[in-house]
Amino acid sequence: MTAIPRRTVLRAALLGLVVAPAAACGPALVTTRPRLTHGVASGFPRSDGALVWARSDRPATMLVETAATESFSDVRRFTGPTLTPESDGTGRLRLTGLPADSEVHYRVTLDSDGALSEPVTGVFRTAPADARNVRLIWSGDVAGQGFGINPDVGGMRIFRTMADRNPQFFLHSGDTVYADVPIQETLTLPDGRLWRNEVSEAKSAVAQTLDQYRGQHAYNLTDANYRYFNAHVPQLVQWDDHEVLNNWYPGEILENDKYTEKRVDVLAQHGHRAFHEWQPTERREAVDGLVYQRVSYGPLLDVFILDMRSYKDPNSTNRQQHGAIFGARQTEWLINAMASSKAVWKIVANDLPLALVVPDGKTNFEAVANGDNGPPLGRETELAHILSQLKARQVRNVVWLTADVHYTAAHEYSPARAAFTDFDPFWEFVSGPLHAGAGQEKPLDGTFGPRADYVHAAPPDQQSPLDGYQHFGQVDIDGTSGDLTVTLCDAAGSALYTRSLARA
C-alpha cells in the first residue's frame, strides 16, 4: 500500500477532505469515488480557450473534456493538475487550441487512483478573432452586511437573472466575499421583518486564519444560483477590500477587539491565497502575480483590470502633495498598456470609484477622492497623471466600470467642470450590490468634473435585499458600428438607465 504522510492526512481532515490510500492491487479495491464539491467555473476567456476551475473532496487529478455541443460527441481531452489539500482541493486548467468565437461545452471529472467522480458540466464562449457583437455584465459585493443565503427568497437569485442575459463574460468588480462580516441565522430588519440565513462555521466569526478565509468563498458557492452562474458564464475577477477586511491598506495594524491577529499584512496574505484558490483566476497571468492585467476580447475590446488595494498608501485626509492608490509600477503599466491597445474600446475595471467621496472614519478617506473639489492632492495625483497621459497619447474610447458603494450610477467627467482640466471627457459607470446591504448616495468630488447623470440608491431605512436596490450593469458593443451601450439593471433584470456611446 502506498503510504500517505501523516501531515497530509491531518491537513485533509481539517479541511473536510477524504484521503484514501491507493490500494496495492490497483484501483479495483478503491470503494469510494471522489466528488466535485462546489460545481465548476470558467474564467479569463481568450480566443483559443479559457481557464476551468474545480474543487475535489480528496486528492485527485482534474480531467476536462470539451465539445462543440452538449452531447459531447466530438470530445477533446485535457489533463489538469492534481487537486490536493495544499490548495484546499481547488485547481484550474487553462484550455488552449479551441476555435475562436465558439461555444465550448466542457465537463470536469476527477480521477482518484482510478476511481472517477460524477462529471459536472459547464459552458463558455471563446473570444472572437473578428469584430462581433460583445455583451458583458459587471457588478460586485456578495453576501455583505450579514445578508447571506436566504432560502425563503430562493437564495441569490440575481445570479440566475444575470446568467439569463447570456453575456460572453462577467466582470466581478470585487468584494467577492465579506470576510470581516459574520453571517448569523437571522437578522431583524428595521421594520421588524426577519431575514433568515443559511450558516456555516467559517462564517460564524470574522476570518483570521487561512481556512476561515477559504470558508468565505466556500459559503457563497453553496448557493445553487451562484453555482449555475459559474457553470454558464466565464468571469474576470478582481478583489477589493472585503476579501480581507473593510477599508484595509498595506502595513495597517488593527485596533479592533474582534481580531486577535492585528497585522493586516498577515490577514491579507491569507485572504489573497484563498481568493486565488477559490476564484477562476490564474495569478501567474497577472502582471505582478496578483490581480492587475489586460484581457483582450477581440478587436473591439480590451479590459484593464486594476488592483487599487495592494499598493495604496495609508488612509488619511488624502491631502498630501502626492499619494498612491495604484502604485508607480501599475500606473505606468496602465498608461502604456492602454496606449498600445489596438482595440476600439478600452474598459478600465477600477475596484474603487474615481470621484465618489468614500470616508474611512471621521477625517480619513478610503478611495481616490478627498472631498475638497480642488486641484489634485494625495491619491488624486496618480489619477491626474493617468488621465493627462491618456490625453497626450490620444487614447480614445475609454470607459471605467466599478462597484464598491452598493448602488448604481452613471458619472460623466468633463474638464469644463473640473479643477484639473488636462484630460479628455469620459464616463464611469457604477453597479452593485449583487447580494448585500444597499447603499445611500455619496457626494462627488469636483476635482475631475464629474456629473451624476443617473443614481439609484437606497433610502436609509431600505437597505435589505428584500427592498430591492440590488444591481448589475450590462455593456453591449455593436459588432458593425462599434458603438457601446451601457444598461444599468435591477435584480430582476429590468433596465433602469441606458446610455449609448459612439466610437470615436
Backbone hydrogen bonds, N-H to C=O, Kabsch-Sander energy under -0.5 kcal/mol:
donor,donor_aa,acceptor,acceptor_aa,energy
2,T,22,A,-1.1
9,V,5,P,-1.8
10,L,6,R,-2.6
11,R,7,R,-2.4
12,A,8,T,-2.5
13,A,9,V,-2.2
14,L,10,L,-2.0
15,L,11,R,-1.4
16,G,12,A,-0.5
16,G,13,A,-1.0
17,L,12,A,-3.1
18,V,57,D,-3.1
20,A,18,V,-0.6
26,G,23,A,-1.7
29,L,26,G,-1.5
30,V,27,P,-1.5
31,T,29,L,-0.5
37,T,35,R,-0.7
37,T,55,R,-1.5
41,A,53,W,-1.6
42,S,230,N,-0.8
43,G,51,L,-1.8
44,F,235,Q,-2.4
46,R,49,G,-3.5
49,G,46,R,-0.9
51,L,43,G,-2.8
52,V,93,L,-2.1
53,W,41,A,-3.5
54,A,91,G,-2.1
55,R,39,G,-0.5
56,S,89,G,-2.6
57,D,35,R,-1.4
60,A,83,L,-1.5
61,T,111,D,-2.8
62,M,81,P,-2.5
63,L,61,T,-0.6
63,L,109,T,-2.9
64,V,78,F,-2.7
65,E,107,R,-2.3
66,T,76,R,-2.4
67,A,105,H,-2.1
72,F,69,T,-1.6
76,R,66,T,-2.2
78,F,64,V,-3.0
80,G,62,M,-3.6
80,G,78,F,-0.6
83,L,60,A,-3.7
83,L,81,P,-0.6
84,T,82,T,-0.5
87,S,84,T,-1.4
88,D,85,P,-1.9
89,G,84,T,-2.8
90,T,87,S,-1.7
91,G,54,A,-1.8
93,L,52,V,-2.1
95,L,50,A,-3.0
95,L,93,L,-0.7
98,L,48,D,-2.6
101,D,127,A,-1.7
102,S,99,P,-0.6
104,V,124,F,-3.6
105,H,67,A,-2.7
105,H,103,E,-0.5
106,Y,122,G,-2.7
107,R,65,E,-2.2
108,V,120,V,-2.8
109,T,63,L,-2.6
111,D,61,T,-2.2
112,S,110,L,-0.5
112,S,115,A,-2.9
113,D,111,D,-0.7
115,A,112,S,-1.7
116,L,114,G,-0.6
117,S,110,L,-2.1
120,V,108,V,-1.9
122,G,106,Y,-2.8
123,V,231,A,-2.7
124,F,104,V,-2.1
126,T,102,S,-2.3
127,A,46,R,-1.9
134,V,477,I,-2.1
136,L,475,V,-2.4
137,I,169,F,-1.7
138,W,473,G,-2.2
139,S,171,L,-1.5
141,D,174,G,-2.0
142,V,175,D,-2.2
143,A,435,H,-2.5
144,G,435,H,-1.0
147,F,144,G,-1.9
148,G,146,G,-1.1
150,N,148,G,-0.7
153,V,150,N,-1.2
154,G,151,P,-0.9
155,G,150,N,-2.6
157,R,155,G,-1.7
159,F,156,M,-1.5
160,R,157,R,-0.7
161,T,157,R,-1.9
162,M,158,I,-2.4
163,A,159,F,-2.1
164,D,160,R,-1.8
165,R,162,M,-1.4
166,N,163,A,-1.8
168,Q,135,R,-3.0
169,F,135,R,-0.9
170,F,234,P,-2.4
171,L,137,I,-3.0
172,H,170,F,-0.7
172,H,236,L,-3.1
173,S,139,S,-3.2
173,S,171,L,-0.8
179,A,242,H,-2.7
181,V,178,Y,-1.5
183,I,203,K,-3.2
184,Q,182,P,-0.6
187,L,195,W,-2.5
189,L,187,L,-0.6
189,L,193,R,-3.1
192,G,189,L,-2.6
195,W,187,L,-3.3
196,R,194,L,-0.5
197,N,185,E,-3.0
198,E,149,I,-2.5
204,S,201,E,-1.6
205,A,202,A,-0.5
207,A,179,A,-2.8
213,Y,209,T,-2.1
214,R,210,L,-2.5
215,G,211,D,-2.1
216,Q,212,Q,-0.9
216,Q,213,Y,-0.7
217,H,213,Y,-1.0
218,A,214,R,-2.0
219,Y,215,G,-2.1
220,N,216,Q,-1.5
221,L,217,H,-1.5
222,T,219,Y,-1.9
223,D,220,N,-1.5
227,R,223,D,-2.1
228,Y,224,A,-2.3
229,F,225,N,-2.4
230,N,226,Y,-2.7
231,A,227,R,-1.9
232,H,228,Y,-0.9
232,H,229,F,-1.1
233,V,229,F,-2.2
235,Q,42,S,-1.4
236,L,170,F,-3.0
238,Q,172,H,-1.8
244,V,241,D,-2.4
245,L,241,D,-2.5
248,W,245,L,-1.6
252,E,249,Y,-1.7
254,L,262,K,-2.9
259,Y,256,N,-1.8
262,K,260,T,-0.8
264,V,252,E,-2.3
264,V,262,K,-0.8
266,V,263,R,-0.7
267,L,263,R,-1.6
268,A,264,V,-3.2
269,Q,265,D,-1.7
270,H,266,V,-1.7
271,G,267,L,-2.9
272,H,268,A,-3.0
273,R,269,Q,-1.9
274,A,270,H,-2.5
275,F,271,G,-2.3
276,H,272,H,-2.4
277,E,273,R,-1.9
278,W,274,A,-2.4
279,Q,275,F,-1.7
281,T,279,Q,-2.6
285,E,282,E,-2.4
286,A,283,R,-1.2
287,V,292,Y,-2.7
289,G,286,A,-0.7
293,Q,305,I,-1.4
295,V,303,V,-3.0
296,S,294,R,-0.5
297,Y,298,G,-0.5
297,Y,301,L,-3.0
301,L,298,G,-0.9
302,D,345,W,-2.0
303,V,295,V,-2.9
304,F,347,I,-3.0
305,I,293,Q,-2.7
305,I,303,V,-0.7
306,L,304,F,-0.5
306,L,349,A,-2.2
312,K,309,R,-0.8
313,D,324,A,-2.6
316,S,365,F,-0.5
323,G,378,G,-1.4
331,T,327,G,-2.3
332,E,328,A,-2.2
333,W,329,R,-2.3
334,L,330,Q,-2.7
335,I,331,T,-2.1
336,N,332,E,-2.5
337,A,333,W,-3.0
338,M,334,L,-2.4
339,A,335,I,-2.2
340,S,336,N,-1.7
341,S,337,A,-0.6
341,S,338,M,-0.6
344,V,299,P,-1.6
345,W,300,L,-2.1
346,K,397,N,-2.8
347,I,302,D,-2.5
347,I,345,W,-0.6
348,V,346,K,-0.6
348,V,399,V,-2.9
349,A,304,F,-2.8
349,A,347,I,-0.6
350,N,348,V,-1.0
350,N,401,L,-1.6
351,D,349,A,-0.6
357,V,443,P,-2.7
358,V,356,L,-0.9
360,D,364,N,-2.5
364,N,360,D,-0.7
365,F,316,S,-2.3
366,E,358,V,-3.2
367,A,358,V,-0.7
368,V,353,P,-0.9
369,A,356,L,-0.5
378,G,320,Q,-3.2
380,E,377,L,-1.9
381,T,378,G,-1.6
382,E,379,R,-0.9
383,L,379,R,-1.2
384,A,380,E,-2.6
385,H,381,T,-2.0
386,I,382,E,-2.2
387,L,383,L,-2.8
388,S,384,A,-2.4
389,Q,385,H,-2.0
390,L,386,I,-2.3
391,K,387,L,-1.8
392,A,388,S,-2.5
393,R,389,Q,-2.3
394,Q,391,K,-1.5
395,V,390,L,-2.8
396,R,394,Q,-0.7
399,V,346,K,-2.2
400,W,427,W,-2.2
401,L,348,V,-2.8
402,T,429,F,-2.3
405,V,403,A,-1.6
408,T,456,H,-1.7
409,A,430,V,-1.6
410,A,454,Y,-2.2
411,H,428,E,-3.1
412,E,451,R,-2.6
413,Y,411,H,-0.5
413,Y,426,F,-3.2
414,S,449,G,-1.6
417,R,414,S,-1.4
418,A,415,P,-0.7
419,A,446,G,-0.9
419,A,447,T,-0.6
420,F,447,T,-2.5
423,F,421,T,-2.0
426,F,413,Y,-1.5
427,W,398,V,-0.8
428,E,411,H,-2.7
429,F,400,W,-2.6
430,V,409,A,-2.9
431,S,402,T,-1.7
434,L,140,G,-1.9
434,L,141,D,-1.3
435,H,141,D,-2.2
438,A,463,Q,-2.4
439,G,406,H,-3.1
445,D,355,A,-2.6
448,F,445,D,-0.5
449,G,446,G,-1.5
451,R,412,E,-1.5
453,D,410,A,-2.7
453,D,451,R,-0.9
454,Y,410,A,-1.2
456,H,408,T,-2.7
458,A,439,G,-2.4
462,Q,459,P,-1.9
467,D,464,S,-2.0
468,G,465,P,-1.3
471,H,433,P,-2.1
472,F,489,C,-1.4
473,G,138,W,-2.8
474,Q,487,T,-2.7
475,V,136,L,-3.2
476,D,485,T,-2.7
477,I,134,V,-2.8
478,D,476,D,-0.5
478,D,483,D,-2.6
482,G,478,D,-1.9
484,L,501,L,-2.8
485,T,476,D,-2.8
486,V,499,R,-3.0
487,T,474,Q,-2.8
488,L,497,Y,-2.5
489,C,472,F,-2.8
489,C,487,T,-0.5
490,D,494,S,-1.8
491,A,470,Q,-0.9
493,G,490,D,-2.0
496,L,488,L,-3.5
497,Y,488,L,-1.2
499,R,486,V,-2.4
501,L,484,L,-3.9
